[in-house]
Amino acid sequence: MFQSLLKSLRRPGVRATFPVLALAALLGACARPEPGAEINDPYERGNRSVHRFNTAVDKFFFGNDEQKGVIPIIPRPVSIGFSNFASNLGQPSAVLNSLLQGKPGPALQNTLRFAVNSTIGIGGLFDPASKIGIPADPADFGETLHVWGVAEGAYLEVPFLGPSTERDLAGTIVDIVIDPVNALVDTNEAAYITVGRLTAKVGNRQRFADTYESILYDSADSYAQARLLYLQNRHFELGIEEETFDPYEDPYAQ
Amino acid sequence: MPSNLSRRAFSALGLGLAAASLMPGGAQALNVDEARALIDKLIGEINSVINSGQSESAMFKSFEGIFARYADEGYIAASALGPAGKKASAAQKQAFASAFKRYIAVKYGKRFREFIGGKIEVRDARPLKNFFEVVSTAKLQGQSPFEVRWHVFDKSGKVRFFNLIIEGVNMLASERTEIGAMLDKQGGNIDKLIAALKAAG
């Protein structure tokens, strides 16, 4: 169903009706966790194939200990500039989502950040806002769905995008459609912005190479590690308390 | 009368025992300040290693030493092995624990390499369930600050951290997944797992 959803996204003219209808269909279809299963991953077989594909793509572009990737290393200051640029352009979307979640505080903070970094930060290439004590307070539509009470659904590994869940993938798609930046730029500018965002992703992958590569290439089961990391980190962002082991119990019995 | 008295004495003793058993670690209860002090000292040592400019292999050695002094490695190893430990002999458990120590120091030593030139600061400490949680913030060059939580107890009689949670990602859970996957690869054979772990460290 995701393939058809993504295909319908690429067709012109479906944008207006897409969010409400597709979202309703998608949420209705969210898989329920199996009783007793710690991780809700009913599509594990398919996910693992996608993971092998994503890992091969990553190795081709970025390489690992054994081989070099085809993409040359972006110098660190340039990479940080692109990362700042992309994250600044994500601010309007974060503001919108904070408002949808009924949180005016973070919305105001991110508006201020966007104003400071777009001007003093030269179009977002620098991040003076963080230095003067206005840190980013990220928000996305997956989080908005969580706030609205929508269940997480099954774990998914998405081609090229990597780990997600049914709820987060729906969020990612909706975020692309409702991004306020779309309304502010023309087609040419939109193309530059897309290139800037992709470059930022490449730069981040290169700057945090040790972390990415230790998970993708050094772990015994990189699929399971990536899944655990994604879900735990995502729950942390969403403020969901993880269950902790009782450390006074027998560790062999848990 | 005497029987009344002894009953009173008995119930007082009972209350005292009950109160003691409610506190983690019993009579010599660990408190939140001691938990915080441990992590303060630990972070001081980590900060000095990541800013010392020593070679990578020297840093791994330093981290191995820090882990040995501040972490309950025995508990972390046992927890990583998990239910598979039930079938293991005492000798196997010991061999696993010693291979695991080296492996974990190298692995997390590599992680801390990214901290070079950065700084970690303790922000807060609080009781959590039957142990303590110390919250710290890592400020690294070129990225937004992120949160590192340390779980501290004194199960072994010594104050030690037994878990590390970076932006929600839990070391014990991650290592249990990793060791479980390694064991599966070795067909469930613990001796082969120990050999693989030695090779990985």
Interface residues (C-beta under 8 A of the other chain):
Chain A: R76 I80 S130 P135 A136 R207 F208 D210 T211 S214 S219 A220 D221 A224 Q225 L228 L229 Q232 N233 R234 H235 F236 E237 E242 T244 F245 D246 P247 Y248 P251 Y252 A253 Q254
Chain B: P24 Y75 A78 S79 L81 G82 P83 A84 G85 K86 K107 K110 R111 R113 E114 L128 K129 N130 F131 G142 S144 P145 H151 F153 K155 F162 N163 E167 G168 V169 N170 L172 A173 S174 T177 E178 A181 M182 D184 K185
